């Protein structure tokens, strides 16, 4: 992402630091026709993923539902490009993970360094490639897949789960792309089209040490969280590892602001999940009631996610926290430990990432602009 969140605030002339928070929030949540359509598409996609996964017993239901939010963009072309690129990277990532596990399964002394190298490479590619998010997804998928190696009882089970993960993600991506192509209105073509990149890498990919510093900082923060929660035998807070990678941005200010959005979204999504598990889930007997619950939560998260860059990330995290807390199997579950673990993991990751980016090679937005 080239423009930081803080820069986006100042360019819009509505920096919440200098203005009324309620007025700013009201403007950010204001309804538009495009927002209503995009939210409806997201709700339909999330509901269809729940129905399909429940009916066909496809694992990783929460991941499938969340991918609808992750893939949906503000126009058909960008959504299609993201979806096709995501499937390609997902396929390569699953293949690379299986190949790496051939050498690291049962050998944590090889698996942990391999996980760190994959994460470093992916985070470096996220800044060195002109299509950075695809490089990030590749490294992130391999690293996260390696991070659960000690919980896999057998190689056969490992292969089966990774292949099911590919199915769960691929069908959700395809469904999202189809819904957007069918129902998202065409956007008018820009008068000055963005020039196509002439190279796969950005101009300073191999000369700017900031790219390497960035990858090292993210890798250090994520691996520190991983070592801590494995050392204290609390793998339930593995969202700390994910948090360190997903909130990292070019500058320290942008990273901290994105962490704030993630915290806000996580708290709201966790609260909705807690309310659902305690008061609604015990009374649900059919999939119809679950569909209504998913539709309501997806509508709230989707409305925020389809806003401007200044607020959209909170919607993604609201959906993430809700889906991963509520969907703990194919039947209603009233276990609250999962909600607690998700929130604790996210907060732990935020603290570690904030400290690392604040004190190790701090990179300010002003420095990025002057380069």
Backbone torsions as a table, in degrees:
resi	resn	phi	psi	omega
1	UNK	NA	120.6	-172.6
2	UNK	-81.2	-40.6	-178.9
3	UNK	-92.7	131.0	-179.6
4	UNK	-80.1	161.0	179.6
5	UNK	-63.2	-42.1	-178.6
6	UNK	-63.0	-41.5	178.4
7	UNK	-63.3	-38.2	-179.9
8	UNK	-62.6	-38.0	176.6
9	UNK	-59.6	-50.5	-173.4
10	UNK	-69.7	-33.1	177.5
11	UNK	-67.9	-29.6	-178.9
12	UNK	-81.9	-13.6	-178.9
13	UNK	75.2	18.4	-178.6
14	UNK	-132.1	52.6	178.5
15	UNK	-66.8	119.6	-176.8
16	UNK	-65.4	-17.0	179.8
17	UNK	-67.7	-32.0	-175.0
18	UNK	-107.5	3.0	-176.8
19	UNK	-133.7	179.9	-177.8
20	UNK	-72.6	126.1	-177.4
21	UNK	-64.5	-42.9	-177.7
22	UNK	-66.0	-40.1	177.7
23	UNK	-64.7	-41.7	177.9
24	UNK	-63.0	-44.5	-178.7
25	UNK	-65.7	-37.1	178.3
26	UNK	-63.5	-40.5	178.5
27	UNK	-67.6	-39.2	-179.0
28	UNK	-68.2	-28.7	-178.0
29	UNK	-99.2	8.9	-177.9
30	UNK	-63.1	140.0	-178.6
31	UNK	-76.2	144.0	171.6
32	UNK	-137.3	160.7	-179.5
33	UNK	-63.3	-41.2	178.9
34	UNK	-64.6	-38.5	-179.8
35	UNK	-65.7	-40.2	179.2
36	UNK	-63.0	-42.7	-179.6
37	UNK	-66.2	-45.9	-179.6
38	UNK	-63.2	-39.6	178.3
39	UNK	-64.8	-41.6	178.6
40	UNK	-62.2	-39.7	178.0
41	UNK	-63.7	-43.3	179.6
42	UNK	-63.6	-43.4	178.9
43	UNK	-61.4	-45.1	179.7
44	UNK	-62.1	-42.4	179.7
45	UNK	-64.4	-44.0	179.7
46	UNK	-64.0	-42.5	179.5
47	UNK	-64.6	-43.6	179.4
48	UNK	-63.0	-39.0	178.1
49	UNK	-62.7	-41.3	178.8
50	UNK	-64.6	-45.0	-179.1
51	UNK	-64.4	-45.9	-179.1
52	UNK	-64.5	-47.0	-177.8
53	UNK	-66.9	-39.2	178.0
54	UNK	-66.3	-42.6	-176.8
55	UNK	-68.9	-44.6	-175.8
56	UNK	-95.5	3.1	179.0
57	UNK	56.8	45.7	176.6
58	UNK	-82.9	125.5	179.2
59	UNK	-64.0	172.2	177.0
60	UNK	59.5	46.4	-179.1
61	UNK	-59.8	-43.6	-178.8
62	UNK	-61.9	-39.1	179.6
63	UNK	-65.8	-40.9	178.8
64	UNK	-62.1	-46.4	-179.1
65	UNK	-64.3	-38.1	-178.7
66	UNK	-70.5	-30.6	-179.0
67	UNK	-62.5	-25.7	176.9
68	UNK	-60.1	-41.4	178.6
69	UNK	-70.3	-40.2	-174.6
70	UNK	-68.6	-36.3	-174.9
71	UNK	-87.1	-31.3	-176.0
72	UNK	-63.1	126.1	178.0
73	UNK	-123.0	-178.0	-172.5
74	UNK	-85.7	-1.3	174.1
75	UNK	-148.8	163.0	-174.4
76	UNK	-64.6	-43.0	-176.0
77	UNK	-62.9	-47.0	-178.9
78	UNK	-65.5	-38.6	177.4
79	UNK	-63.5	-42.6	-179.7
80	UNK	-66.2	-45.1	178.9
81	UNK	-61.5	-44.1	178.8
82	UNK	-62.9	-41.8	-179.3
83	UNK	-66.2	-47.9	-180.0
84	UNK	-64.5	-45.9	178.0
85	UNK	-62.7	-37.9	178.7
86	UNK	-63.3	-41.5	179.1
87	UNK	-65.4	-41.6	178.9
88	UNK	-62.2	-48.1	-180.0
89	UNK	-65.0	-39.7	177.9
90	UNK	-60.0	-43.7	179.4
91	UNK	-63.8	-45.3	178.0
92	UNK	-63.9	-41.3	-178.9
93	UNK	-63.9	-43.3	178.4
94	UNK	-64.7	-42.5	177.1
95	UNK	-62.3	-42.4	178.9
96	UNK	-65.7	-37.1	178.8
97	UNK	-65.0	-45.2	178.7
98	UNK	-62.8	-40.2	178.3
99	UNK	-65.4	-41.9	-179.9
100	UNK	-67.4	-37.7	179.1
101	UNK	-65.7	-22.1	176.6
102	UNK	-59.3	-28.5	-178.9
103	UNK	-105.8	-21.1	-173.3
104	UNK	-107.9	-13.5	-177.5
105	UNK	-64.6	126.3	-178.0
106	UNK	81.4	3.5	-179.7
107	UNK	-129.7	82.2	-178.4
108	UNK	-61.5	-25.0	178.6
109	UNK	-67.1	-20.7	174.6
110	UNK	-100.0	-35.8	-175.6
111	UNK	-66.9	-42.7	-177.2
112	UNK	-67.0	-47.0	174.2
113	UNK	-62.2	-37.0	177.5
114	UNK	-63.2	-37.7	177.3
115	UNK	-64.3	-43.8	179.6
116	UNK	-64.7	-41.7	179.9
117	UNK	-64.7	-42.6	179.1
118	UNK	-62.8	-41.2	179.8
119	UNK	-67.2	-43.0	177.7
120	UNK	-60.0	-46.0	-178.7
121	UNK	-62.1	-42.6	179.9
122	UNK	-65.8	-40.9	-179.9
123	UNK	-70.4	-33.5	175.2
124	UNK	-66.8	-42.5	178.1
125	UNK	-63.5	-30.7	-179.4
126	UNK	-62.5	-22.1	177.3
127	UNK	-108.6	-23.7	-177.1
128	UNK	-86.3	-28.3	-179.5
129	UNK	-86.0	149.3	174.8
130	UNK	-68.3	-28.9	172.9
131	UNK	-108.5	70.0	-172.7
132	UNK	-57.5	-41.6	-177.5
133	UNK	-57.0	-32.0	179.6
134	UNK	-69.6	-39.2	175.0
135	UNK	-63.9	-39.8	178.0
136	UNK	-61.4	-46.0	-178.2
137	UNK	-61.0	-38.0	180.0
138	UNK	-63.0	-51.9	179.9
139	UNK	-65.4	-39.7	-179.0
140	UNK	-64.4	-44.2	-179.0
141	UNK	-61.8	-45.3	-180.0
142	UNK	-64.6	-43.9	-177.3
143	UNK	-65.5	-46.2	-179.2
144	UNK	-65.9	-39.4	178.1
145	UNK	-62.6	-37.7	178.1
146	UNK	-71.3	-27.1	-175.4
147	UNK	-70.2	-16.2	-179.5
148	UNK	-104.1	14.8	-175.5
149	UNK	-60.8	-35.5	-177.2
150	UNK	-73.5	-12.6	-179.1
151	UNK	-94.9	-5.0	-177.1
152	UNK	-88.2	121.0	-174.9
153	UNK	-72.9	-27.2	-176.7
154	UNK	-153.5	155.9	177.5
155	UNK	-60.7	-37.0	179.6
156	UNK	-62.2	-43.2	178.7
157	UNK	-64.6	-37.5	178.6
158	UNK	-60.9	-48.9	-179.5
159	UNK	-62.1	-43.5	-178.6
160	UNK	-62.5	-43.3	-179.1
161	UNK	-67.3	-38.4	179.0
162	UNK	-67.0	-39.1	178.0
163	UNK	-68.4	-37.6	175.4
164	UNK	-65.8	-35.6	176.3
165	UNK	-61.2	-41.7	177.5
166	UNK	-60.6	-43.1	179.3
167	UNK	-63.5	-46.8	-177.3
168	UNK	-60.9	-41.1	-178.7
169	UNK	-76.5	-42.4	-175.1
170	UNK	-65.4	-44.5	-178.3
171	UNK	-69.0	-33.8	177.4
172	UNK	-67.2	-40.1	177.7
173	UNK	-64.5	-46.6	180.0
174	UNK	-61.4	-42.1	179.3
175	UNK	-62.3	-42.5	-179.9
176	UNK	-64.4	-44.0	179.6
177	UNK	-62.7	-43.7	-179.6
178	UNK	-63.0	-45.0	179.7
179	UNK	-61.2	-41.5	179.5
180	UNK	-68.0	-39.6	178.4
181	UNK	-65.3	-33.4	-177.2
182	UNK	-80.6	-38.3	-168.3
183	UNK	-119.0	-15.8	-179.8
184	UNK	-79.6	124.7	-178.9
185	UNK	-63.7	152.0	176.1
186	UNK	-70.0	139.4	178.0
187	UNK	-94.8	145.0	178.7
188	UNK	-63.8	143.2	-178.5
189	UNK	-69.5	140.5	-179.0
190	UNK	-70.7	147.8	-179.0
191	UNK	-68.8	-34.3	179.9
192	UNK	-119.6	90.3	-178.3
193	UNK	-62.5	146.5	179.9
194	UNK	-68.9	132.1	-179.0
195	UNK	-64.8	141.9	179.7
196	UNK	-73.8	139.8	179.4
197	UNK	-65.9	140.7	-178.7
198	UNK	-89.0	-13.5	-177.9
199	UNK	-137.2	156.6	177.3
200	UNK	-69.4	-27.4	-178.1
201	UNK	-108.1	153.1	175.0
202	UNK	-69.7	159.2	-174.1
203	UNK	-56.6	-37.3	-176.2
204	UNK	-103.2	26.1	-175.1
205	UNK	-57.0	-38.8	-173.9
206	UNK	-107.8	4.0	-178.2
207	UNK	-118.1	-20.4	-177.4
208	UNK	-90.8	112.8	-179.3
209	UNK	-67.7	-15.8	-179.8
210	UNK	-62.1	-30.2	178.5
211	UNK	-65.2	-43.1	178.3
212	UNK	-68.1	-42.1	178.7
213	UNK	-59.9	-42.9	179.4
214	UNK	-60.4	-47.7	-179.4
215	UNK	-63.0	-39.2	178.8
216	UNK	-65.5	-41.0	-179.1
217	UNK	-64.7	-45.0	-180.0
218	UNK	-65.2	-43.1	179.5
219	UNK	-62.4	-43.4	179.2
220	UNK	-61.7	-46.6	-178.6
221	UNK	-62.5	-47.1	-177.7
222	UNK	-66.0	-44.0	-179.2
223	UNK	-69.0	-32.9	175.5
224	UNK	-62.0	-46.1	177.7
225	UNK	-61.5	-42.2	-179.4
226	UNK	-61.3	-46.8	-178.9
227	UNK	-64.0	-38.8	-178.8
228	UNK	-66.1	-50.5	-176.2
229	UNK	-72.9	-22.4	172.6
230	UNK	-77.1	-35.0	-179.7
231	UNK	-66.2	-36.5	-179.8
232	UNK	-94.6	7.1	176.6
233	UNK	57.2	49.8	177.7
234	UNK	-130.8	67.6	-177.2
235	UNK	-69.7	-10.2	178.7
236	UNK	-64.4	-20.7	179.8
237	UNK	-97.5	31.9	-179.6
238	UNK	-65.2	-11.4	175.2
239	UNK	-63.4	-15.4	174.7
240	UNK	-62.1	-41.7	178.2
241	UNK	-61.6	-44.9	-179.4
242	UNK	-65.9	-40.6	-178.6
243	UNK	-59.8	-43.6	-177.8
244	UNK	-59.4	-34.2	-178.1
245	UNK	-84.7	-36.5	-173.0
246	UNK	-79.8	-24.8	-177.4
247	UNK	-94.8	-5.1	-176.0
248	UNK	-71.5	128.5	177.8
249	UNK	-131.2	-178.0	-172.3
250	UNK	-61.9	-42.9	-175.3
251	UNK	-114.4	161.5	179.0
252	UNK	-63.1	-42.2	-179.0
253	UNK	-62.2	-43.8	-178.9
254	UNK	-65.9	-39.5	179.1
255	UNK	-63.3	-43.8	-179.9
256	UNK	-67.1	-37.3	179.3
257	UNK	-68.4	-40.7	177.2
258	UNK	-64.1	-35.5	175.2
259	UNK	-62.6	-36.5	176.9
260	UNK	-64.1	-44.1	177.1
261	UNK	-61.8	-41.1	179.5
262	UNK	-63.6	-40.9	179.1
263	UNK	-63.0	-47.2	-179.3
264	UNK	-61.2	-46.3	179.5
265	UNK	-64.2	-39.6	180.0
266	UNK	-64.4	-43.5	-178.8
267	UNK	-64.2	-44.8	-179.8
268	UNK	-67.0	-45.5	178.8
269	UNK	-63.8	-40.7	177.5
270	UNK	-64.3	-38.6	178.5
271	UNK	-65.4	-41.7	176.8
272	UNK	-63.1	-41.5	178.5
273	UNK	-65.0	-41.8	179.1
274	UNK	-61.7	-45.2	178.3
275	UNK	-61.7	-42.0	-178.8
276	UNK	-65.3	-43.9	-177.2
277	UNK	-67.1	-39.1	-175.7
278	UNK	-79.3	-43.4	-169.9
279	UNK	-106.6	-23.6	-173.7
280	UNK	-108.2	-45.9	-175.8
281	UNK	-55.8	-41.0	-179.0
282	UNK	-61.2	-19.0	-177.8
283	UNK	-103.5	1.5	-178.8
284	UNK	-87.9	126.2	-178.5
285	UNK	-121.1	-16.0	-178.4
286	UNK	-128.9	163.7	178.9
287	UNK	-70.7	-20.7	179.2
288	UNK	-63.0	-42.1	178.8
289	UNK	-66.6	-36.2	177.5
290	UNK	-66.9	-37.8	178.4
291	UNK	-62.0	-41.6	178.4
292	UNK	-62.3	-43.6	179.1
293	UNK	-62.4	-46.0	179.9
294	UNK	-63.0	-41.3	-179.4
295	UNK	-62.7	-41.7	179.9
296	UNK	-65.9	-46.6	179.9
297	UNK	-66.0	-41.9	179.5
298	UNK	-65.1	-33.8	178.8
299	UNK	-65.9	-42.1	178.5
300	UNK	-65.1	-49.9	-179.5
301	UNK	-65.0	-40.3	-178.7
302	UNK	-66.9	-36.0	178.7
303	UNK	-62.7	-41.6	178.3
304	UNK	-71.8	-41.0	-176.3
305	UNK	-67.1	-25.1	-179.3
306	UNK	-90.6	8.5	175.8
307	UNK	-80.9	-165.9	-179.0
308	UNK	-73.4	171.6	-179.3
309	UNK	-61.3	-20.9	-177.7
310	UNK	-71.5	-14.7	-175.1
311	UNK	-139.9	-16.3	-170.7
312	UNK	-61.0	-34.5	-176.8
313	UNK	-63.4	-30.2	177.4
314	UNK	-62.9	-35.6	177.7
315	UNK	-65.6	-39.5	177.3
316	UNK	-62.3	-41.1	-178.5
317	UNK	-74.1	-29.7	174.3
318	UNK	-62.0	-45.9	177.9
319	UNK	-63.9	-42.4	180.0
320	UNK	-58.3	-50.8	-177.4
321	UNK	-65.3	-39.6	-177.6
322	UNK	-68.8	-52.5	-176.0
323	UNK	-63.4	-43.7	-176.7
324	UNK	-74.6	-14.9	176.7
325	UNK	-92.3	-37.5	-175.9
326	UNK	-80.8	-42.9	-175.1
327	UNK	-88.3	90.3	178.9
328	UNK	-108.5	11.3	-179.7
329	UNK	166.2	-165.2	-179.1
330	UNK	-95.6	0.7	179.5
331	UNK	-127.8	155.6	178.6
332	UNK	-56.5	136.4	-176.2
333	UNK	-130.8	132.2	-179.3
334	UNK	-105.5	19.5	178.9
335	UNK	-76.6	122.2	-177.8
336	UNK	-92.1	-7.3	-178.6
337	UNK	-60.7	-37.0	-177.4
338	UNK	-63.5	-40.9	178.3
339	UNK	-62.1	-46.9	179.6
340	UNK	-60.8	-44.8	-177.3
341	UNK	-64.1	-41.7	179.7
342	UNK	-60.3	-47.7	-177.3
343	UNK	-65.6	-44.6	-180.0
344	UNK	-62.2	-43.1	179.8
345	UNK	-61.7	-43.4	-179.9
346	UNK	-64.7	-44.6	-179.9
347	UNK	-64.3	-39.5	178.1
348	UNK	-63.0	-44.5	178.1
349	UNK	-63.2	-38.1	178.3
350	UNK	-62.6	-44.2	-179.0
351	UNK	-64.0	-47.1	-178.3
352	UNK	-63.7	-46.2	-179.1
353	UNK	-63.2	-42.2	179.0
354	UNK	-60.2	-43.7	179.7
355	UNK	-66.4	-42.5	-179.0
356	UNK	-63.6	-46.8	-177.8
357	UNK	-72.7	-21.7	179.8
358	UNK	-79.7	-34.0	-170.0
359	UNK	-116.4	-13.2	-179.9
360	UNK	-112.9	114.5	-179.1
361	UNK	45.7	54.9	-179.6
362	UNK	-60.0	131.6	-177.1
363	UNK	-119.0	111.3	-176.2
364	UNK	-88.6	155.5	179.2
365	UNK	-62.4	-36.3	179.1
366	UNK	-63.8	-34.6	178.5
367	UNK	-68.8	-37.1	178.8
368	UNK	-65.3	-39.6	-177.5
369	UNK	-70.1	-28.9	-176.5
370	UNK	-81.2	-10.7	-177.2
371	UNK	-83.3	NA	NA
